[in-house]
Amino acid sequence: MHFRRFILPFSRQSPPGLVTFDALHTLLELKGPSTALVYCGLIKKKFNVDVNPVLLEPAYKQSWINLKAEIPCYGIELGYKIDEWWYKFVEKSLETSVALPAQRHEMAVYLVSELRKPEYWHLLDGSLDVIRRLSEAGVEMGIVSNCDDRLPSLLDQFSIHKYFNFVYTPVNMKIEKPDPEIFERVLDGRDFLLDGGNFGVHVGDELMEDYIAPRQVGLKSILLTTNVRHSWIRDKVTSMRDLAQCLFDS
């Protein structure tokens, strides 16, 4: 694994002035192999209906791409309530698996409500250690995420909200990654991050949203990935534990 010079341990360079994190699949995620499989399990438990994950997985991914393009930022600017956006998304995802529209809607309402509960979520291994060590080093931290209004309560649930000076999401910013404007907002009042003597770093798991977009405004970025298609990227880690090691260990 290769790291650029700016990711050298703190003992051998000045710490960054700011580290921002993506949230989903970087700091926290649903318990389970994938969201689609979580859907299948919950539907089976509640409705005693077998949904084929082979059908649901691709439908889930394509519905996400389509609806994000059609109705960005959870439709907030168009007057949608966030749960309404999710109902629409889940129903579209289930179209190839569940024949009756009324049943798809009933399942969507249940899934959206159920997955607001914190017991379905967990912190990624190593994320708490990174956050605590950055805090002890005096590094300012923030979150730049495309998550919805559940994020603040989840951060509270895991007792990590206190570490972040700001949490930017489509809910409070009305824009979402990969629009570089959301990272411009990060730089507001923080011009020192671009003066050459200091720097800001964003960490996340999506190529466009978390690696390329922050670089468009002058921030550095680290991609959290195990995808072999990202082998060309030097500034990457495979886990949050790897991030802690390359930031702190000599």
Buried (B, 14 or more C-beta within 10 A) or exposed (E): EEBEEEBEBBEEEEBBBBBBBBBBBBBBBBEBEBBBBBBBEBBEEEBEBEBEBEBBBEBBBEBBEEBBEEBBBBBBEEEBEBBBBBBBBBBBBBEBBBEEEEBBBBBBBBBBEBBBEBEBBBBBEBBBBBBEBBBEEEBBBBBBBBBBBBBBEBBEBBEBBEBBEBBBBBBEBEBBBBBBBBBBBBBEEBEBBBEEEBBBBBBBBBBEBBBBBBBBBBBBBBBBBEEEEEEEBEBBBEBBBBBBBBBBEE
